[in-house]
Amino acid sequence: MTAKHPFDDFGINLFDEHVMKERLPHPVYTKWETATRKEDALDRPTADAIAHAMKTWAMEKGATHFTHWFQPMTGSTAEKHDSFVEPGEYGQPISRFSGKSLIKGEGDASSFPSGGLRATFEARGYTYWDCTSPAFIRDNVLCIPTIFVSYNGETLDKKAPLLKSIEAVSKQATRIVNAFKDKDVKRVMPMVGLEQEYFLIDKELYRNRMDLMHAGRTLFGAMSPKGEGISKHYFGAIPTKVDAFMQEVDQELWKLGIYAKTEHNEAAPCQFEIAPLYADANIAVDQNQIIMDMLKRIADKHGFACLLNEKPFDHVNGSGKHNNWSLVCDDGQNLLEPGDRPHENIRFLLFVCAVIQAVDTYPELLRMASSCYGNDYRLGADEAPPAIISICMGSYLEEILKRLEKGDDQLDIEVNTTPFEIGNLAYVPKDTSDRNRTSPFAFTGNKFEFRMVGSSRSAATTNIVLNTIVADVLCKIADELAPLKYIEDIRNHSLAICKRILRKHNRILFSKDGYSEEWIQEAQERGLPNISTYVHSIDALIDEKAVAMFERNNVYNFNELTARTNILYDEVIKDIKIEAMVLLDLSKKVLLPALIKEIKFYSDGLNSLGKANAFYERKIDRLTSLLDQFDVQYHKLKDAFFNRKTYDDIKEKAFFMNDHVVKLMQELRIVIDAIEESISAENYPVPTYEQLFTSVN
């Protein structure tokens, strides 16, 4: 008998269109299809039929409960489980799941962040089925993707505005595609591929690091001899225990219809990456939330702790979530595919220039949308792009754009793509451009790769902003092209639009070393913003220009944007508060006693000699000096942390925490790291970087 292959279970826990087509009457399936295309609304009989089929399918697979799975403004997911069981006419248990239960649920809106949109006593919040994202089974629960809104209809989640942004960019991109006489295209979907980086460490060591458990990153720790300098970990052989973990992750994701494709060791010790295939933006964001949850769940089963924080360890690479973004028509055309002769592909050039204009117009928004407080520790080092937003198009396309900007009619350029000669291989093709990993926003063949996104963040906000700013530019372009009837006029006017955009926005194009000090100076001369810390980018959401742009595209209104800025400031305050409290607690209860114990060890040794000894005296002097430094920095941090209470304004408090408390935490860390390097392993009470980095092998 042939053994069962893991691929045989692909999608078995996903109620996707194939299952629906198989289980639903054809008229019901057709109505669902038209609803997903927004050509019609689901009526109650159709919803009842889908709900019954969904319940039957889920119970056949052992599900006993269902939940409206949603994405509140916490950045993670939320769910409330209800069982299928209800009392029958004579009191006997029966299973029931109606169309009403499928389409609508109710949660406590006051218990989730609302930024002032809802008062504590205004508790009603509603979840509504997102029929464009398939339901799935996790454990014994049927999970139904939904949006989350308040009693008055304000969006309280990340999915609803994401869907609005998708609709906005689809509408405007379709107008332009149709203007180029491709009338059969009805929709253009933003497609997204998300590369997820993460760390794995031994679970028992994790439990002995209170900072990792509560803050997600180490708040102190001297560098280990095992760093990333010799580059042996990157793309190396995957450790056996990690490989077993990855296999289970893959298999569970495949069951949910997620095309988990790539996995490998990343640059830092204990760091890894997983990347699924592309999906439309809504599905991709849902899947990334599932992936992050799955990584943590399965890591625990294998004796690991999975760290999604952007910078769990100082001195080594942090983790990102590269957001690969493109626009694809409903007939499969990728609008960012340059083709063999990109200089003649005017529609491609027009869409590329639209992205260039959008990014240069709203760099502060993109800085905010890709980041969080934790990402500040990652950006700008030799591992992630700087906080300065720029676009790298690659040398070949950049030269075409330069000629176009200058009005040069000769856009065709010679590129050396002579194949390599390697061993016995007859043909090894060469790309037209190299890849620039120092660029935060790089064109990579037929898509843009946004590398700034933090690993712990929901990718929804990034794609909401990206979709909307591009939609806004495309709308203006479509309005210009609308009066033109002949394709030649459309092509000529499109080239004129490209020239205008490039002449105004070429400052955003940069293809050299984004890590260099020279670039920081050059970017300043170009007028590009360099927002070094996340908290300084938050107000970009309520900038007058941004508010008007979001409202024009029906994605957010002013009240929703104001609420989100309040939530983000509060998030910064809470993140830093937790870190400061943990560091103060560990310092007083764990690290200080260890230092005193070490001083006593050497003092006892000196006393046992009964005479002066230079070695012991130097050692005691060094340790007591560190004790004094520790005491000074500890109380500086403690006093500043207490002073946060004097700030009533949420923005002022966030800035105080970011600019003062964080600085003092870093100064205390320097002393603690020096203490670690000065005392014996026997007396040091917490797992070191050395132990953590070698724990997965």
C-alpha positions in Angstrom: 0.0 0.0 0.0 1.4 3.4 -1.0 2.2 5.7 2.0 0.1 8.8 2.2 2.0 11.9 1.1 1.6 15.2 3.0 0.5 16.9 -0.2 -2.5 14.6 -0.2 -4.0 16.6 2.6 -3.5 20.0 0.9 -6.5 22.2 1.7 -8.4 19.6 3.7 -9.2 22.1 6.4 -10.1 24.9 4.1 -13.7 25.7 3.0 -12.6 27.2 -0.3 -14.4 27.7 -3.6 -13.6 24.1 -4.7 -15.4 22.7 -1.7 -18.2 25.2 -2.1 -18.7 24.2 -5.8 -18.8 20.6 -4.8 -21.2 21.0 -1.9 -23.5 23.8 -2.9 -26.4 23.8 -5.4 -25.2 25.6 -8.5 -27.5 28.6 -8.2 -26.3 29.1 -4.6 -22.6 28.8 -5.7 -23.2 31.3 -8.5 -24.8 33.8 -6.1 -21.8 33.5 -3.8 -19.5 34.1 -6.8 -21.3 37.3 -7.8 -21.2 38.5 -4.2 -17.4 38.1 -4.0 -17.2 40.2 -7.2 -19.5 42.8 -5.5 -21.9 42.4 -8.4 -24.7 41.4 -6.0 -25.5 41.0 -2.3 -26.1 37.7 -0.5 -29.7 37.1 0.4 -30.9 35.2 3.4 -31.8 31.9 1.7 -28.4 31.8 0.0 -26.6 32.5 3.3 -28.6 29.7 5.0 -27.6 27.2 2.3 -23.9 28.2 2.6 -24.1 28.0 6.4 -25.6 24.6 6.4 -23.0 23.2 3.9 -20.2 24.9 5.9 -21.5 23.4 9.2 -21.9 19.9 7.7 -18.4 20.0 6.2 -16.9 21.3 9.5 -18.6 18.7 11.7 -17.5 15.9 9.4 -14.0 17.0 10.3 -14.7 17.0 14.0 -15.5 20.6 14.5 -17.8 21.3 17.5 -17.6 25.1 17.6 -17.5 28.1 15.2 -16.0 31.5 15.6 -16.0 34.8 13.8 -12.2 35.3 13.4 -11.3 39.0 13.2 -8.4 41.3 13.3 -8.9 44.1 15.9 -6.6 47.1 16.1 -4.3 45.2 18.5 -2.5 43.9 15.4 -3.3 40.3 16.2 -6.4 38.2 15.8 -9.4 37.6 18.1 -12.2 35.0 18.3 -15.1 34.0 20.5 -16.2 30.3 20.2 -19.8 29.2 20.0 -20.8 25.5 19.8 -23.0 24.2 17.1 -25.2 22.4 19.6 -28.6 23.8 20.6 -31.7 22.3 22.3 -34.2 20.7 20.0 -38.0 20.8 20.2 -38.1 18.1 22.9 -34.9 19.2 24.7 -32.6 16.8 22.8 -29.3 18.3 21.5 -29.2 19.2 17.8 -26.6 21.0 15.7 -27.6 24.3 14.1 -25.8 27.0 12.2 -27.9 29.6 10.3 -27.1 32.1 7.6 -27.7 34.8 10.3 -25.0 33.3 12.5 -22.7 33.0 9.5 -23.1 36.6 8.4 -23.2 38.5 11.7 -21.9 38.1 15.2 -21.6 40.4 18.2 -18.6 41.1 20.4 -17.8 43.7 23.1 -16.4 46.6 21.2 -15.4 48.5 24.3 -12.9 45.7 25.3 -10.8 46.3 22.2 -8.7 49.4 21.3 -10.9 52.0 19.7 -8.9 55.2 20.1 -12.0 57.0 21.4 -14.4 55.8 18.7 -16.3 53.9 21.4 -16.9 54.8 25.1 -16.6 52.1 27.7 -20.4 52.0 28.1 -20.9 51.7 24.3 -20.2 48.0 24.1 -21.8 46.8 20.9 -19.5 45.7 18.2 -20.4 43.5 15.2 -18.5 41.0 13.1 -19.6 40.5 9.5 -18.5 37.7 7.3 -15.8 38.4 4.7 -17.1 36.1 2.0 -13.9 36.7 -0.1 -11.7 34.9 2.4 -12.4 31.2 3.0 -13.3 29.7 6.3 -10.9 27.2 7.8 -10.7 24.7 10.7 -8.2 25.0 13.5 -8.3 22.3 16.1 -12.0 21.7 16.6 -13.2 25.2 15.6 -14.6 26.5 12.3 -12.9 29.9 11.8 -14.9 32.4 9.7 -12.9 35.5 8.6 -14.9 38.6 9.4 -14.6 42.4 9.6 -15.3 44.2 12.9 -17.3 47.4 13.2 -18.9 49.5 15.9 -22.6 50.0 16.5 -22.4 53.2 14.4 -20.4 51.6 11.6 -16.9 52.8 12.4 -14.2 50.3 11.5 -12.6 48.8 14.6 -10.3 46.4 12.8 -7.6 46.1 10.1 -9.6 44.0 7.6 -12.4 46.4 6.7 -10.0 49.2 5.6 -7.8 46.7 3.8 -10.8 45.6 1.8 -11.7 49.2 1.0 -8.1 49.9 -0.1 -8.2 46.9 -2.3 -11.4 48.1 -3.9 -9.9 51.6 -4.4 -6.8 50.5 -6.2 -8.7 47.9 -8.2 -11.2 50.5 -9.4 -8.6 53.0 -10.6 -6.2 50.4 -12.0 -9.0 48.9 -14.0 -10.0 52.3 -15.4 -6.4 52.7 -16.8 -6.3 49.1 -18.2 -9.6 49.7 -19.9 -8.4 53.0 -21.3 -5.6 51.1 -23.0 -8.4 49.2 -24.8 -8.3 46.1 -22.7 -12.0 46.2 -22.0 -12.4 42.6 -20.8 -10.6 43.3 -17.5 -13.1 43.9 -14.7 -10.9 43.9 -11.7 -7.2 44.4 -10.8 -6.1 42.8 -7.5 -3.1 43.8 -5.5 -1.1 40.6 -5.0 1.2 40.2 -2.0 3.9 37.8 -0.9 5.0 38.0 2.7 8.4 36.6 3.8 8.2 36.0 7.6 11.4 36.0 9.6 11.6 34.7 13.2 13.9 33.3 15.9 13.7 30.0 17.7 15.2 29.4 21.1 15.0 26.6 23.7 11.7 26.9 25.7 13.3 26.3 29.1 15.9 29.0 28.6 13.1 31.3 27.3 11.3 30.8 30.6 14.3 31.9 32.5 14.5 35.2 30.6 11.7 37.4 32.0 12.6 40.1 29.4 12.0 37.7 26.5 8.8 36.4 28.0 7.2 39.8 28.7 8.8 42.2 26.3 9.7 39.9 23.4 13.3 41.0 23.3 16.4 40.9 25.5 16.8 44.1 27.5 20.4 43.2 28.3 23.0 40.7 27.2 26.6 40.8 26.3 27.5 39.6 22.8 28.3 35.9 22.4 31.4 34.6 20.6 29.0 32.9 18.3 27.6 35.8 16.3 26.9 36.1 12.6 30.3 37.4 11.5 31.5 34.1 9.9 28.1 33.7 8.1 28.0 29.9 8.7 24.3 29.9 9.8 22.9 31.8 6.8 21.4 29.3 4.3 23.3 26.5 6.2 22.0 23.1 6.9 18.8 23.3 9.0 19.3 21.8 12.5 17.6 18.5 12.9 15.2 19.7 15.7 14.3 22.8 13.7 13.8 20.7 10.5 11.2 18.6 12.4 9.5 21.7 13.5 9.5 23.2 10.0 8.0 20.0 8.5 5.1 20.1 10.9 4.5 23.8 10.2 4.5 23.1 6.5 2.1 20.2 6.8 -0.4 22.2 9.0 -0.2 25.2 6.7 -0.8 22.9 3.6 -3.9 21.5 5.3 -5.2 25.1 5.4 -4.5 25.6 1.7 -1.5 27.9 2.4 1.3 27.4 -0.1 4.2 27.3 2.3 7.0 27.3 -0.2 10.4 28.5 1.1 12.2 28.0 4.4 15.8 28.5 5.4 18.3 29.7 8.0 18.6 33.4 8.2 21.6 35.5 8.9 21.5 35.6 12.7 22.0 32.6 15.0 18.7 30.8 15.7 17.0 32.9 13.0 14.9 31.4 10.2 12.4 32.4 7.5 9.3 31.0 5.9 7.6 32.4 2.7 4.4 31.3 1.1 3.4 31.9 -2.5 1.6 35.0 -3.5 -2.0 35.6 -2.9 -4.4 38.5 -3.2 -3.7 41.1 -0.5 -6.7 40.2 1.7 -5.9 36.5 1.7 -2.2 37.1 2.1 -2.7 39.1 5.2 -5.1 36.5 6.7 -2.6 33.8 5.9 0.3 35.7 7.5 -1.7 36.0 10.7 -2.3 32.2 10.6 1.4 31.6 9.9 2.5 33.7 12.9 0.1 31.9 15.1 1.1 28.5 13.8 4.8 29.2 14.3 4.2 29.9 18.0 1.9 27.0 18.6 4.1 24.4 16.9 7.3 25.8 18.3 5.9 25.1 21.8 5.2 21.5 20.9 8.8 21.0 19.8 10.4 22.5 22.9 11.1 26.0 21.3 9.9 29.5 21.9 9.2 31.4 18.7 10.2 35.1 18.8 8.6 37.4 16.3 10.0 40.6 17.8 11.9 42.7 15.3 15.1 42.8 17.5 15.2 40.0 20.1 19.0 40.3 20.4 21.4 43.1 20.2 24.5 43.0 18.0 22.8 40.5 15.5 20.3 40.9 12.7 16.7 41.5 13.5 13.6 40.2 11.8 11.5 41.7 9.1 8.4 40.8 7.0 9.2 41.6 3.4 6.1 42.8 1.6 6.2 41.9 -2.1 3.5 43.8 -3.9 2.2 43.8 -7.5 -1.0 44.5 -9.4 -2.6 41.6 -11.3 -5.7 41.7 -13.6 -8.5 39.2 -13.3 -7.2 37.6 -16.6 -3.7 37.0 -15.1 -1.8 40.0 -16.5 0.7 41.4 -14.1 0.8 45.2 -14.6 4.3 45.4 -13.2 5.7 42.8 -15.6 8.1 44.8 -17.9 8.2 42.2 -20.6 11.2 41.7 -23.0 11.0 45.3 -24.2 10.0 47.4 -21.2 10.9 50.7 -23.1 8.0 49.9 -25.4 5.6 48.8 -22.7 4.0 52.2 -22.0 1.3 50.8 -19.7 4.0 49.2 -17.5 6.0 52.5 -17.4 2.9 54.4 -16.5 2.1 52.1 -13.5 5.7 52.2 -12.3 5.7 55.9 -12.4 2.4 56.0 -10.5 4.1 54.0 -7.7 7.1 56.3 -7.8 4.8 59.3 -7.3 2.8 57.7 -4.6 5.8 56.7 -2.6 7.5 60.1 -2.9 4.3 61.9 -1.9 3.6 59.8 1.2 7.0 58.5 2.6 6.0 59.4 6.2 2.9 57.3 5.9 4.9 54.3 4.6 7.4 54.7 7.5 4.5 54.6 9.9 2.7 51.7 8.2 5.7 49.4 8.1 6.9 49.9 11.6 6.4 49.9 15.4 8.5 50.8 18.4 10.4 47.5 18.2 11.3 48.1 14.6 13.4 51.1 15.6 16.1 48.8 16.9 16.3 47.0 13.5 16.1 49.7 10.9 19.3 51.3 9.6 21.8 48.7 10.6 23.6 46.3 8.2 20.5 44.1 8.1 17.5 46.2 7.2 17.0 49.3 5.1 17.4 52.7 6.7 14.4 54.7 7.9 14.7 56.9 4.8 12.2 55.8 2.1 13.8 55.4 -1.4 13.1 53.3 -4.5 15.6 51.2 -6.3 14.5 50.3 -9.9 17.6 48.5 -10.9 20.2 49.9 -13.3 18.5 48.8 -16.5 15.0 50.3 -15.8 16.5 53.3 -14.0 18.4 54.2 -17.2 15.2 53.9 -19.2 13.4 56.2 -16.7 16.3 58.7 -16.8 16.0 58.9 -20.6 12.3 59.2 -20.4 12.6 62.0 -17.9 15.0 63.9 -20.2 12.6 63.5 -23.1 15.0 61.2 -25.0 13.1 59.5 -27.8 15.7 56.6 -27.8 14.6 54.5 -24.8 16.1 51.3 -26.0 19.4 50.6 -24.3 22.0 47.9 -24.6 22.4 45.7 -21.6 25.1 43.1 -21.1 23.1 39.9 -20.4 25.7 37.6 -21.9 25.2 34.2 -20.2 27.8 33.0 -17.8 30.0 30.1 -18.7 30.0 27.7 -15.7 31.4 24.2 -15.8 29.5 22.0 -18.1 26.3 24.2 -18.2 25.6 25.3 -21.7 23.4 28.3 -20.7 23.3 30.3 -17.5 21.2 33.5 -18.1 22.2 36.8 -16.5 19.6 39.2 -15.0 19.4 42.8 -16.4 20.1 44.2 -12.9 21.5 43.3 -9.6 19.4 43.1 -6.4 19.8 45.9 -3.8 19.1 44.6 -0.3 19.8 48.0 1.2 16.8 49.6 -0.5 13.6 49.8 1.5 11.5 49.8 -1.6 13.0 47.9 -4.5 11.6 46.8 -7.9 12.5 43.1 -8.2 11.5 41.8 -11.6 7.7 42.2 -11.7 6.9 43.5 -8.2 8.0 46.0 -5.6 9.6 44.6 -2.4 9.0 46.7 0.7 11.7 45.5 3.1 11.0 47.8 6.0 8.0 46.0 7.5 8.6 44.7 11.0 8.2 41.0 11.6 5.7 41.2 14.5 3.3 43.6 12.7 0.1 42.9 10.9 0.8 43.4 7.2 -2.7 44.9 6.9 -1.7 48.5 7.6 1.3 48.4 5.2 -1.0 47.2 2.4 -3.8 49.6 3.3 -1.4 52.5 2.9 0.3 51.2 -0.2 -3.0 50.3 -2.0 -4.5 53.7 -1.2 -1.7 56.0 -2.1 -1.3 54.2 -5.4 -5.0 54.3 -6.0 -5.0 58.0 -5.4 -2.3 58.6 -8.1 -4.0 56.2 -10.5 -7.3 58.1 -10.1 -5.7 61.3 -11.3 -4.0 59.5 -14.2 -7.3 57.8 -15.2 -9.1 61.1 -15.2 -6.5 62.6 -17.6 -6.8 59.6 -19.9 -10.6 59.4 -19.8 -11.3 62.1 -22.6 -8.9 60.4 -25.0 -10.4 58.0 -27.6 -7.5 56.8 -29.8 -4.9 54.5 -28.5 -2.1 56.5 -30.0 -3.2 59.6 -28.1 -3.4 57.5 -24.9 0.1 56.2 -25.4 1.5 59.6 -26.1 -0.2 61.3 -23.2 0.8 58.4 -20.9 4.5 59.1 -21.8 3.9 62.8 -21.1 2.5 61.9 -17.7 5.5 59.6 -17.0 7.9 62.5 -17.9 6.1 64.9 -15.6 6.1 62.4 -12.7 9.8 61.6 -13.1 10.8 65.2 -13.3 9.0 66.0 -10.1 9.6 62.8 -8.1 13.0 61.6 -9.3 14.5 62.4 -5.8 13.0 59.2 -4.5 15.1 57.0 -6.9 18.3 55.7 -5.4 20.2 52.5 -6.4 23.4 52.7 -4.4 24.3 51.7 -0.8 21.5 52.6 1.5 23.6 51.8 4.5 26.3 54.4 3.8 26.7 57.6 5.7 27.0 59.4 2.4 23.4 58.4 1.6 22.1 60.0 4.8 23.6 63.3 3.8 22.5 63.0 0.1 18.9 62.1 1.2 18.8 65.2 3.4 20.0 67.3 0.4 17.3 65.8 -1.7 14.7 66.7 0.9 13.8 63.1 1.8 12.5 62.7 5.4 14.6 60.6 7.8 12.3 59.7 10.6 14.6 57.8 12.9 12.0 56.7 15.5 8.6 55.3 14.9 6.8 57.6 17.3 7.7 60.6 15.1 5.9 59.0 12.2 2.5 58.4 13.8 1.0 61.9 13.1 1.5 61.2 9.4 -1.9 59.5 9.7 -3.7 62.7 10.5 -1.7 65.0 8.3 -4.1 67.1 6.3 -2.8 65.7 3.0 -3.2 62.1 4.3 -6.7 62.6 5.7 -7.9 64.1 2.4 -6.3 61.2 0.4 -7.9 58.5 2.6 -11.3 60.2 2.5 -11.2 60.7 -1.3 -10.7 56.9 -1.6 -13.3 56.0 1.0 -10.8 54.0 3.1 -10.8 56.0 6.4 -12.5 59.1 7.7 -10.9 61.7 10.0 -12.4 60.2 13.1 -11.1 56.8 12.3 -7.6 58.2 11.5 -7.6 60.1 14.8 -8.6 57.0 16.7 -5.8 55.1 15.1 -3.2 57.6 16.1 -4.4 57.5 19.7 -4.1 53.7 19.6 -0.6 53.8 18.2 0.6 56.3 20.8 -0.9 54.2 23.5 0.8 51.1 22.1 4.2 52.8 22.2 3.6 53.8 25.8 2.6 50.3 26.9 5.4 48.6 25.0 8.0 50.9 26.7 6.3 50.7 30.1 6.5 46.9 30.0 10.1 46.9 29.1 11.0 49.5 31.8 9.1 47.6 34.5 10.7 44.3 33.6 14.2 45.8 33.5 13.8 47.5 36.8 12.4 44.3 38.4 15.1 42.1 37.0 17.8 44.6 38.0 16.7 44.8 41.6 15.7 41.2 42.2 18.1 39.2 40.0 21.1 41.1 38.7 22.0 43.2 41.7 22.1 40.2 44.1 24.4 38.4 41.5 26.8 41.3 41.5 26.9 41.5 45.3 27.5 37.8 45.5 30.5 38.2 43.1 31.9 41.0 45.2 31.5 38.9 48.3 33.3 36.0 46.6 36.4 38.1 46.0 36.2 39.9 49.3 36.2 36.5 51.1 39.1 35.4 49.0 41.1 38.5 49.9 40.3 38.1 53.6 41.4 34.5 53.5 44.8 35.5 52.3 45.3 37.7 55.3 47.4 40.2 53.3 47.1 42.6 50.4 46.8 41.1 46.9 46.8 43.3 43.8 44.6 40.9 41.7 41.8 40.6 44.3 41.9 44.4 45.0 41.7 45.3 41.3 38.8 42.9 40.8 36.9 44.2 43.8 37.5 47.8 42.7 36.1 47.0 39.2 33.1 45.2 40.6 32.3 48.0 43.2 32.7 50.6 40.5 30.1 48.7 38.4 27.9 48.5 41.5 28.0 52.3 41.9 27.3 52.8 38.2 24.5 50.4 38.4 22.9 52.2 41.4 23.1 55.6 39.6 21.6 54.3 36.3 18.9 52.2 38.0 17.6 55.2 40.0 17.7 57.5 37.0 15.5 55.1 35.1 13.2 54.5 38.1 12.7 58.3 38.6 12.0 58.9 34.9 9.6 56.0 34.7 7.7 57.5 37.7 7.7 60.9 36.0 5.7 59.5 33.1 2.6 60.0 35.3 2.9 63.7 35.1 2.0 63.6 31.4 -1.8 63.5 30.7 -1.6 64.1 27.0 -1.1 60.7 25.2 1.2 62.0 22.5 3.4 63.9 25.0 3.6 60.8 27.2 4.6 58.6 24.2 7.3 61.1 23.2 8.6 61.3 26.8 8.8 57.5 27.0 10.5 57.2 23.7 13.0 60.0 24.0 13.8 59.7 27.8 12.8 56.4 29.3 14.2 54.4 26.4 17.5 56.3 26.5 17.9 55.6 30.2 17.1 51.9 29.6 19.9 51.7 27.1 22.3 53.4 29.5 21.4 50.9 32.3 21.9 48.1 29.8 25.5 49.2 29.1 26.3 48.8 32.8 24.4 45.4 33.0 26.3 44.0 30.0 29.6 45.1 31.6 28.5 43.3 34.8 27.8 40.1 32.8 31.3 40.2 31.3 32.9 40.8 34.8 31.3 38.0 36.9 31.7 34.3 36.8 29.3 32.0 34.9 28.5 30.3 38.2 27.1 33.6 39.7 25.4 34.9 36.6 21.7 34.0 37.1 20.1 34.3 33.6 20.8 32.5 30.3 23.4 34.3 28.2 23.4 35.0 24.5 25.9 32.2 24.2 23.5 29.7 25.7 20.5 31.1 23.8 22.3 31.0 20.4 23.4 27.4 20.7 20.1 26.1 22.1 18.5 24.9 18.9 21.4 22.8 17.7 
